[in-house]
Amino acid sequence: MATNESFFNGFQLNRPLLAGGAVLTGIGAVLSVAGTVMVCAALATAGRNWMRSMDTPPSALAQKAIHDAKVASAAGWEAWRSEHAASPN
């Protein structure tokens, strides 16, 4: 009973097989994490290079979009006010 142990009415556990499976699972997990890190590094590098190659930086694009939204909001508000100010209600 050195390699196999009996539990619960004949359920036998092969310890060397279980240990080998655990080792392979651990190795697979480590390789999986290493692959994920490599993919993330490649994507981050590509993204950084793409941002550097842009004519207009993303911060300037965001500021322009915010400005445009404020102008549109003010125009809508002014149109709503002028419509309601002219109504007899």
Biopython code that builds the backbone (N, CA, C, O; Angstrom):
import numpy as np
from Bio.PDB.StructureBuilder import StructureBuilder

atoms = [
    (1, "MET", "N", (0.813, -1.183, 0.000)),
    (1, "MET", "CA", (0.000, 0.000, 0.000)),
    (1, "MET", "C", (0.863, 1.256, 0.000)),
    (1, "MET", "O", (0.458, 2.288, 0.534)),
    (2, "ALA", "N", (2.035, 1.176, -0.588)),
    (2, "ALA", "CA", (2.944, 2.313, -0.628)),
    (2, "ALA", "C", (2.520, 3.332, -1.681)),
    (2, "ALA", "O", (2.586, 4.538, -1.442)),
    (3, "THR", "N", (2.084, 2.851, -2.843)),
    (3, "THR", "CA", (1.722, 3.797, -3.898)),
    (3, "THR", "C", (0.226, 4.023, -3.995)),
    (3, "THR", "O", (-0.213, 5.069, -4.472)),
    (4, "ASN", "N", (-0.554, 3.064, -3.553)),
    (4, "ASN", "CA", (-2.005, 3.198, -3.625)),
    (4, "ASN", "C", (-2.564, 3.145, -2.211)),
    (4, "ASN", "O", (-2.185, 2.294, -1.406)),
    (5, "GLU", "N", (-3.468, 4.067, -1.928)),
    (5, "GLU", "CA", (-4.117, 4.053, -0.624)),
    (5, "GLU", "C", (-5.606, 3.873, -0.833)),
    (5, "GLU", "O", (-6.187, 4.428, -1.765)),
    (6, "SER", "N", (-6.225, 3.086, 0.049)),
    (6, "SER", "CA", (-7.647, 2.810, -0.046)),
    (6, "SER", "C", (-8.417, 3.758, 0.867)),
    (6, "SER", "O", (-8.083, 3.926, 2.040)),
    (7, "PHE", "N", (-9.439, 4.366, 0.312)),
    (7, "PHE", "CA", (-10.332, 5.217, 1.063)),
    (7, "PHE", "C", (-11.759, 4.838, 0.713)),
    (7, "PHE", "O", (-11.997, 4.372, -0.401)),
    (8, "PHE", "N", (-12.673, 5.006, 1.568)),
    (8, "PHE", "CA", (-14.100, 4.886, 1.299)),
    (8, "PHE", "C", (-14.470, 3.636, 0.498)),
    (8, "PHE", "O", (-14.867, 3.751, -0.661)),
    (9, "ASN", "N", (-14.355, 2.523, 1.053)),
    (9, "ASN", "CA", (-14.820, 1.269, 0.463)),
    (9, "ASN", "C", (-14.262, 0.995, -0.929)),
    (9, "ASN", "O", (-15.035, 0.801, -1.867)),
    (10, "GLY", "N", (-12.963, 0.973, -1.084)),
    (10, "GLY", "CA", (-12.347, 0.557, -2.322)),
    (10, "GLY", "C", (-11.912, 1.673, -3.251)),
    (10, "GLY", "O", (-11.326, 1.380, -4.293)),
    (11, "PHE", "N", (-12.161, 2.923, -2.938)),
    (11, "PHE", "CA", (-11.679, 4.033, -3.771)),
    (11, "PHE", "C", (-10.178, 4.113, -3.602)),
    (11, "PHE", "O", (-9.692, 4.421, -2.514)),
    (12, "GLN", "N", (-9.421, 3.835, -4.686)),
    (12, "GLN", "CA", (-7.970, 3.793, -4.586)),
    (12, "GLN", "C", (-7.360, 5.006, -5.268)),
    (12, "GLN", "O", (-7.746, 5.368, -6.380)),
    (13, "LEU", "N", (-6.431, 5.611, -4.610)),
    (13, "LEU", "CA", (-5.758, 6.809, -5.096)),
    (13, "LEU", "C", (-4.319, 6.452, -5.460)),
    (13, "LEU", "O", (-3.563, 5.998, -4.601)),
    (14, "ASN", "N", (-3.932, 6.648, -6.706)),
    (14, "ASN", "CA", (-2.580, 6.392, -7.168)),
    (14, "ASN", "C", (-1.770, 7.675, -6.947)),
    (14, "ASN", "O", (-1.855, 8.611, -7.742)),
    (15, "ARG", "N", (-0.998, 7.713, -5.883)),
    (15, "ARG", "CA", (-0.299, 8.929, -5.493)),
    (15, "ARG", "C", (0.751, 9.398, -6.501)),
    (15, "ARG", "O", (0.834, 10.600, -6.751)),
    (16, "PRO", "N", (1.556, 8.511, -7.094)),
    (16, "PRO", "CA", (2.526, 9.000, -8.087)),
    (16, "PRO", "C", (1.840, 9.629, -9.307)),
    (16, "PRO", "O", (2.302, 10.643, -9.831)),
    (17, "LEU", "N", (0.748, 9.028, -9.747)),
    (17, "LEU", "CA", (0.011, 9.591, -10.871)),
    (17, "LEU", "C", (-0.588, 10.950, -10.493)),
    (17, "LEU", "O", (-0.560, 11.888, -11.289)),
    (18, "LEU", "N", (-1.115, 11.046, -9.305)),
    (18, "LEU", "CA", (-1.674, 12.309, -8.826)),
    (18, "LEU", "C", (-0.588, 13.377, -8.716)),
    (18, "LEU", "O", (-0.811, 14.520, -9.115)),
    (19, "ALA", "N", (0.576, 13.030, -8.187)),
    (19, "ALA", "CA", (1.685, 13.983, -8.060)),
    (19, "ALA", "C", (2.174, 14.418, -9.437)),
    (19, "ALA", "O", (2.458, 15.598, -9.647)),
    (20, "GLY", "N", (2.274, 13.487, -10.372)),
    (20, "GLY", "CA", (2.694, 13.835, -11.732)),
    (20, "GLY", "C", (1.701, 14.779, -12.394)),
    (20, "GLY", "O", (2.097, 15.738, -13.056)),
    (21, "GLY", "N", (0.435, 14.514, -12.219)),
    (21, "GLY", "CA", (-0.587, 15.399, -12.767)),
    (21, "GLY", "C", (-0.522, 16.787, -12.152)),
    (21, "GLY", "O", (-0.691, 17.785, -12.852)),
    (22, "ALA", "N", (-0.282, 16.858, -10.860)),
    (22, "ALA", "CA", (-0.173, 18.157, -10.190)),
    (22, "ALA", "C", (1.045, 18.934, -10.699)),
    (22, "ALA", "O", (0.975, 20.147, -10.902)),
    (23, "VAL", "N", (2.151, 18.231, -10.901)),
    (23, "VAL", "CA", (3.361, 18.885, -11.416)),
    (23, "VAL", "C", (3.118, 19.415, -12.828)),
    (23, "VAL", "O", (3.465, 20.556, -13.134)),
    (24, "LEU", "N", (2.523, 18.589, -13.686)),
    (24, "LEU", "CA", (2.240, 19.033, -15.053)),
    (24, "LEU", "C", (1.257, 20.203, -15.072)),
    (24, "LEU", "O", (1.394, 21.119, -15.883)),
    (25, "THR", "N", (0.278, 20.172, -14.189)),
    (25, "THR", "CA", (-0.670, 21.279, -14.101)),
    (25, "THR", "C", (0.044, 22.563, -13.670)),
    (25, "THR", "O", (-0.236, 23.638, -14.201)),
    (26, "GLY", "N", (0.954, 22.451, -12.720)),
    (26, "GLY", "CA", (1.725, 23.621, -12.278)),
    (26, "GLY", "C", (2.602, 24.171, -13.395)),
    (26, "GLY", "O", (2.689, 25.384, -13.588)),
    (27, "ILE", "N", (3.243, 23.282, -14.122)),
    (27, "ILE", "CA", (4.080, 23.723, -15.249)),
    (27, "ILE", "C", (3.219, 24.404, -16.311)),
    (27, "ILE", "O", (3.608, 25.433, -16.863)),
    (28, "GLY", "N", (2.060, 23.833, -16.593)),
    (28, "GLY", "CA", (1.148, 24.440, -17.560)),
    (28, "GLY", "C", (0.681, 25.814, -17.109)),
    (28, "GLY", "O", (0.562, 26.725, -17.928)),
    (29, "ALA", "N", (0.419, 25.973, -15.831)),
    (29, "ALA", "CA", (-0.013, 27.275, -15.315)),
    (29, "ALA", "C", (1.099, 28.312, -15.452)),
    (29, "ALA", "O", (0.846, 29.456, -15.832)),
    (30, "VAL", "N", (2.315, 27.914, -15.145)),
    (30, "VAL", "CA", (3.445, 28.837, -15.271)),
    (30, "VAL", "C", (3.646, 29.238, -16.728)),
    (30, "VAL", "O", (3.862, 30.414, -17.022)),
    (31, "LEU", "N", (3.577, 28.274, -17.639)),
    (31, "LEU", "CA", (3.720, 28.586, -19.064)),
    (31, "LEU", "C", (2.581, 29.481, -19.553)),
    (31, "LEU", "O", (2.792, 30.370, -20.378)),
    (32, "SER", "N", (1.394, 29.242, -19.046)),
    (32, "SER", "CA", (0.249, 30.060, -19.429)),
    (32, "SER", "C", (0.420, 31.508, -18.971)),
    (32, "SER", "O", (0.130, 32.436, -19.726)),
    (33, "VAL", "N", (0.883, 31.699, -17.755)),
    (33, "VAL", "CA", (1.129, 33.055, -17.242)),
    (33, "VAL", "C", (2.240, 33.728, -18.045)),
    (33, "VAL", "O", (2.143, 34.912, -18.368)),
    (34, "ALA", "N", (3.287, 32.983, -18.364)),
    (34, "ALA", "CA", (4.384, 33.555, -19.152)),
    (34, "ALA", "C", (3.885, 33.970, -20.543)),
    (34, "ALA", "O", (4.259, 35.033, -21.038)),
    (35, "GLY", "N", (3.059, 33.155, -21.167)),
    (35, "GLY", "CA", (2.496, 33.504, -22.465)),
    (35, "GLY", "C", (1.608, 34.733, -22.387)),
    (35, "GLY", "O", (1.640, 35.580, -23.280)),
    (36, "THR", "N", (0.818, 34.838, -21.329)),
    (36, "THR", "CA", (-0.047, 36.000, -21.147)),
    (36, "THR", "C", (0.770, 37.266, -20.971)),
    (36, "THR", "O", (0.422, 38.311, -21.522)),
    (37, "VAL", "N", (1.843, 37.185, -20.214)),
    (37, "VAL", "CA", (2.718, 38.350, -20.025)),
    (37, "VAL", "C", (3.338, 38.771, -21.355)),
    (37, "VAL", "O", (3.432, 39.964, -21.646)),
    (38, "MET", "N", (3.761, 37.802, -22.161)),
    (38, "MET", "CA", (4.363, 38.134, -23.450)),
    (38, "MET", "C", (3.352, 38.799, -24.384)),
    (38, "MET", "O", (3.690, 39.759, -25.077)),
    (39, "VAL", "N", (2.123, 38.299, -24.408)),
    (39, "VAL", "CA", (1.085, 38.898, -25.254)),
    (39, "VAL", "C", (0.782, 40.318, -24.801)),
    (39, "VAL", "O", (0.671, 41.223, -25.628)),
    (40, "CYS", "N", (0.646, 40.522, -23.491)),
    (40, "CYS", "CA", (0.366, 41.863, -22.962)),
    (40, "CYS", "C", (1.505, 42.828, -23.278)),
    (40, "CYS", "O", (1.252, 43.984, -23.619)),
    (41, "ALA", "N", (2.742, 42.379, -23.172)),
    (41, "ALA", "CA", (3.882, 43.247, -23.490)),
    (41, "ALA", "C", (3.880, 43.616, -24.969)),
    (41, "ALA", "O", (4.152, 44.766, -25.316)),
    (42, "ALA", "N", (3.580, 42.670, -25.839)),
    (42, "ALA", "CA", (3.538, 42.952, -27.276)),
    (42, "ALA", "C", (2.421, 43.945, -27.596)),
    (42, "ALA", "O", (2.620, 44.862, -28.392)),
    (43, "LEU", "N", (1.254, 43.769, -26.986)),
    (43, "LEU", "CA", (0.147, 44.689, -27.223)),
    (43, "LEU", "C", (0.449, 46.085, -26.680)),
    (43, "LEU", "O", (0.125, 47.083, -27.323)),
    (44, "ALA", "N", (1.058, 46.159, -25.514)),
    (44, "ALA", "CA", (1.393, 47.459, -24.944)),
    (44, "ALA", "C", (2.416, 48.185, -25.816)),
    (44, "ALA", "O", (2.289, 49.388, -26.040)),
    (45, "THR", "N", (3.408, 47.485, -26.302)),
    (45, "THR", "CA", (4.421, 48.090, -27.171)),
    (45, "THR", "C", (3.788, 48.576, -28.475)),
    (45, "THR", "O", (4.078, 49.682, -28.931)),
    (46, "ALA", "N", (2.933, 47.760, -29.071)),
    (46, "ALA", "CA", (2.271, 48.159, -30.314)),
    (46, "ALA", "C", (1.381, 49.379, -30.080)),
    (46, "ALA", "O", (1.350, 50.290, -30.907)),
    (47, "GLY", "N", (0.668, 49.400, -28.973)),
    (47, "GLY", "CA", (-0.187, 50.540, -28.659)),
    (47, "GLY", "C", (0.605, 51.816, -28.439)),
    (47, "GLY", "O", (0.214, 52.890, -28.896)),
    (48, "ARG", "N", (1.717, 51.691, -27.739)),
    (48, "ARG", "CA", (2.587, 52.858, -27.501)),
    (48, "ARG", "C", (3.138, 53.402, -28.820)),
    (48, "ARG", "O", (3.150, 54.613, -29.040)),
    (49, "ASN", "N", (3.588, 52.512, -29.685)),
    (49, "ASN", "CA", (4.117, 52.941, -30.982)),
    (49, "ASN", "C", (3.033, 53.582, -31.840)),
    (49, "ASN", "O", (3.293, 54.565, -32.533)),
    (50, "TRP", "N", (1.818, 53.035, -31.799)),
    (50, "TRP", "CA", (0.710, 53.593, -32.565)),
    (50, "TRP", "C", (0.366, 55.003, -32.066)),
    (50, "TRP", "O", (0.122, 55.905, -32.867)),
    (51, "MET", "N", (0.347, 55.187, -30.743)),
    (51, "MET", "CA", (0.029, 56.504, -30.181)),
    (51, "MET", "C", (1.104, 57.524, -30.558)),
    (51, "MET", "O", (0.793, 58.683, -30.836)),
    (52, "ARG", "N", (2.359, 57.095, -30.566)),
    (52, "ARG", "CA", (3.445, 58.012, -30.933)),
    (52, "ARG", "C", (3.371, 58.418, -32.401)),
    (52, "ARG", "O", (3.805, 59.511, -32.765)),
    (53, "SER", "N", (2.823, 57.543, -33.245)),
    (53, "SER", "CA", (2.782, 57.832, -34.674)),
    (53, "SER", "C", (1.578, 58.688, -35.070)),
    (53, "SER", "O", (1.474, 59.108, -36.223)),
    (54, "MET", "N", (0.677, 58.948, -34.138)),
    (54, "MET", "CA", (-0.516, 59.735, -34.454)),
    (54, "MET", "C", (-0.139, 61.197, -34.661)),
    (54, "MET", "O", (0.733, 61.726, -33.972)),
    (55, "ASP", "N", (-0.819, 61.858, -35.634)),
    (55, "ASP", "CA", (-0.574, 63.279, -35.882)),
    (55, "ASP", "C", (-1.067, 64.137, -34.722)),
    (55, "ASP", "O", (-0.385, 65.071, -34.299)),
    (56, "THR", "N", (-2.247, 63.820, -34.214)),
    (56, "THR", "CA", (-2.828, 64.553, -33.095)),
    (56, "THR", "C", (-2.843, 63.630, -31.884)),
    (56, "THR", "O", (-3.345, 62.509, -31.965)),
    (57, "PRO", "N", (-2.296, 64.093, -30.761)),
    (57, "PRO", "CA", (-2.286, 63.218, -29.582)),
    (57, "PRO", "C", (-3.709, 62.966, -29.066)),
    (57, "PRO", "O", (-4.594, 63.801, -29.252)),
    (58, "PRO", "N", (-3.924, 61.828, -28.424)),
    (58, "PRO", "CA", (-5.254, 61.495, -27.918)),
    (58, "PRO", "C", (-5.809, 62.534, -26.944)),
    (58, "PRO", "O", (-7.019, 62.754, -26.905)),
    (59, "SER", "N", (-4.943, 63.175, -26.159)),
    (59, "SER", "CA", (-5.430, 64.187, -25.219)),
    (59, "SER", "C", (-6.042, 65.372, -25.966)),
    (59, "SER", "O", (-7.046, 65.931, -25.523)),
    (60, "ALA", "N", (-5.446, 65.757, -27.092)),
    (60, "ALA", "CA", (-5.995, 66.861, -27.887)),
    (60, "ALA", "C", (-7.325, 66.447, -28.520)),
    (60, "ALA", "O", (-8.251, 67.254, -28.595)),
    (61, "LEU", "N", (-7.425, 65.202, -28.972)),
    (61, "LEU", "CA", (-8.685, 64.718, -29.529)),
    (61, "LEU", "C", (-9.782, 64.714, -28.462)),
    (61, "LEU", "O", (-10.929, 65.061, -28.742)),
    (62, "ALA", "N", (-9.421, 64.321, -27.245)),
    (62, "ALA", "CA", (-10.405, 64.305, -26.156)),
    (62, "ALA", "C", (-10.845, 65.720, -25.803)),
    (62, "ALA", "O", (-12.031, 65.952, -25.571)),
    (63, "GLN", "N", (-9.913, 66.670, -25.759)),
    (63, "GLN", "CA", (-10.267, 68.058, -25.460)),
    (63, "GLN", "C", (-11.186, 68.618, -26.537)),
    (63, "GLN", "O", (-12.132, 69.340, -26.222)),
    (64, "LYS", "N", (-10.929, 68.301, -27.794)),
    (64, "LYS", "CA", (-11.782, 68.774, -28.882)),
    (64, "LYS", "C", (-13.174, 68.177, -28.772)),
    (64, "LYS", "O", (-14.164, 68.876, -28.985)),
    (65, "ALA", "N", (-13.263, 66.903, -28.444)),
    (65, "ALA", "CA", (-14.562, 66.243, -28.301)),
    (65, "ALA", "C", (-15.352, 66.859, -27.148)),
    (65, "ALA", "O", (-16.562, 67.054, -27.266)),
    (66, "ILE", "N", (-14.688, 67.165, -26.043)),
    (66, "ILE", "CA", (-15.362, 67.791, -24.901)),
    (66, "ILE", "C", (-15.845, 69.188, -25.284)),
    (66, "ILE", "O", (-16.966, 69.573, -24.951)),
    (67, "HIS", "N", (-15.008, 69.939, -25.975)),
    (67, "HIS", "CA", (-15.392, 71.279, -26.423)),
    (67, "HIS", "C", (-16.607, 71.205, -27.349)),
    (67, "HIS", "O", (-17.555, 71.974, -27.191)),
    (68, "ASP", "N", (-16.580, 70.279, -28.317)),
    (68, "ASP", "CA", (-17.698, 70.119, -29.238)),
    (68, "ASP", "C", (-18.977, 69.742, -28.487)),
    (68, "ASP", "O", (-20.057, 70.229, -28.822)),
    (69, "ALA", "N", (-18.863, 68.886, -27.485)),
    (69, "ALA", "CA", (-20.034, 68.484, -26.701)),
    (69, "ALA", "C", (-20.599, 69.667, -25.923)),
    (69, "ALA", "O", (-21.816, 69.832, -25.836)),
    (70, "LYS", "N", (-19.719, 70.487, -25.358)),
    (70, "LYS", "CA", (-20.182, 71.670, -24.625)),
    (70, "LYS", "C", (-20.881, 72.651, -25.562)),
    (70, "LYS", "O", (-21.921, 73.207, -25.209)),
    (71, "VAL", "N", (-20.322, 72.868, -26.749)),
    (71, "VAL", "CA", (-20.941, 73.775, -27.726)),
    (71, "VAL", "C", (-22.304, 73.240, -28.144)),
    (71, "VAL", "O", (-23.266, 74.004, -28.222)),
    (72, "ALA", "N", (-22.405, 71.945, -28.414)),
    (72, "ALA", "CA", (-23.674, 71.347, -28.808)),
    (72, "ALA", "C", (-24.694, 71.438, -27.674)),
    (72, "ALA", "O", (-25.871, 71.704, -27.916)),
    (73, "SER", "N", (-24.251, 71.221, -26.458)),
    (73, "SER", "CA", (-25.146, 71.308, -25.308)),
    (73, "SER", "C", (-25.659, 72.733, -25.127)),
    (73, "SER", "O", (-26.847, 72.941, -24.881)),
    (74, "ALA", "N", (-24.777, 73.701, -25.248)),
    (74, "ALA", "CA", (-25.178, 75.103, -25.120)),
    (74, "ALA", "C", (-26.153, 75.481, -26.228)),
    (74, "ALA", "O", (-27.123, 76.195, -25.973)),
    (75, "ALA", "N", (-25.918, 75.021, -27.445)),
    (75, "ALA", "CA", (-26.818, 75.326, -28.554)),
    (75, "ALA", "C", (-28.192, 74.694, -28.321)),
    (75, "ALA", "O", (-29.215, 75.329, -28.575)),
    (76, "GLY", "N", (-28.218, 73.474, -27.849)),
    (76, "GLY", "CA", (-29.485, 72.807, -27.552)),
    (76, "GLY", "C", (-30.234, 73.512, -26.440)),
    (76, "GLY", "O", (-31.448, 73.701, -26.520)),
    (77, "TRP", "N", (-29.511, 73.899, -25.407)),
    (77, "TRP", "CA", (-30.122, 74.616, -24.280)),
    (77, "TRP", "C", (-30.692, 75.952, -24.747)),
    (77, "TRP", "O", (-31.799, 76.326, -24.358)),
    (78, "GLU", "N", (-29.956, 76.656, -25.560)),
    (78, "GLU", "CA", (-30.417, 77.951, -26.067)),
    (78, "GLU", "C", (-31.641, 77.777, -26.960)),
    (78, "GLU", "O", (-32.571, 78.579, -26.887)),
    (79, "ALA", "N", (-31.659, 76.745, -27.800)),
    (79, "ALA", "CA", (-32.819, 76.480, -28.652)),
    (79, "ALA", "C", (-34.031, 76.136, -27.797)),
    (79, "ALA", "O", (-35.138, 76.587, -28.089)),
    (80, "TRP", "N", (-33.842, 75.360, -26.767)),
    (80, "TRP", "CA", (-34.947, 74.991, -25.887)),
    (80, "TRP", "C", (-35.487, 76.221, -25.161)),
    (80, "TRP", "O", (-36.699, 76.400, -25.043)),
    (81, "ARG", "N", (-34.576, 77.067, -24.677)),
    (81, "ARG", "CA", (-35.003, 78.281, -23.952)),
    (81, "ARG", "C", (-35.768, 79.219, -24.866)),
    (81, "ARG", "O", (-36.799, 79.766, -24.476)),
    (82, "SER", "N", (-35.263, 79.410, -26.095)),
    (82, "SER", "CA", (-35.936, 80.337, -27.004)),
    (82, "SER", "C", (-37.290, 79.802, -27.431)),
    (82, "SER", "O", (-38.217, 80.584, -27.645)),
    (83, "GLU", "N", (-37.431, 78.479, -27.560)),
    (83, "GLU", "CA", (-38.718, 77.888, -27.918)),
    (83, "GLU", "C", (-39.717, 78.059, -26.797)),
    (83, "GLU", "O", (-40.877, 78.392, -27.041)),
    (84, "HIS", "N", (-39.275, 77.833, -25.558)),
    (84, "HIS", "CA", (-40.179, 77.923, -24.425)),
    (84, "HIS", "C", (-40.455, 79.380, -24.031)),
    (84, "HIS", "O", (-41.516, 79.672, -23.480)),
    (85, "ALA", "N", (-39.552, 80.264, -24.295)),
    (85, "ALA", "CA", (-39.784, 81.684, -23.994)),
    (85, "ALA", "C", (-40.805, 82.267, -24.967)),
    (85, "ALA", "O", (-41.527, 83.199, -24.610)),
    (86, "ALA", "N", (-40.879, 81.744, -26.174)),
    (86, "ALA", "CA", (-41.814, 82.265, -27.181)),
    (86, "ALA", "C", (-43.202, 81.656, -27.023)),
    (86, "ALA", "O", (-44.169, 82.199, -27.558)),
    (87, "SER", "N", (-43.326, 80.542, -26.302)),
    (87, "SER", "CA", (-44.633, 79.915, -26.175)),
    (87, "SER", "C", (-45.496, 80.669, -25.174)),
    (87, "SER", "O", (-44.965, 81.194, -24.196)),
    (88, "PRO", "N", (-46.821, 80.742, -25.385)),
    (88, "PRO", "CA", (-47.700, 81.508, -24.502)),
    (88, "PRO", "C", (-47.970, 80.820, -23.173)),
    (88, "PRO", "O", (-48.553, 81.450, -22.290)),
    (89, "ASN", "N", (-47.588, 79.592, -22.984)),
    (89, "ASN", "CA", (-47.854, 78.885, -21.720)),
    (89, "ASN", "C", (-47.040, 79.485, -20.675)),
    (89, "ASN", "O", (-47.097, 79.053, -19.523)),
]
sb = StructureBuilder()
sb.init_structure("model")
sb.init_model(0)
sb.init_chain("A")
sb.init_seg("    ")
for serial, (resi, resn, name, xyz) in enumerate(atoms, 1):
    if name == "N":
        sb.init_residue(resn, " ", resi, " ")
    sb.init_atom(name, np.array(xyz, "f"), 0.0, 1.0, " ", f" {name:<3s}", serial, name[0])
structure = sb.get_structure()
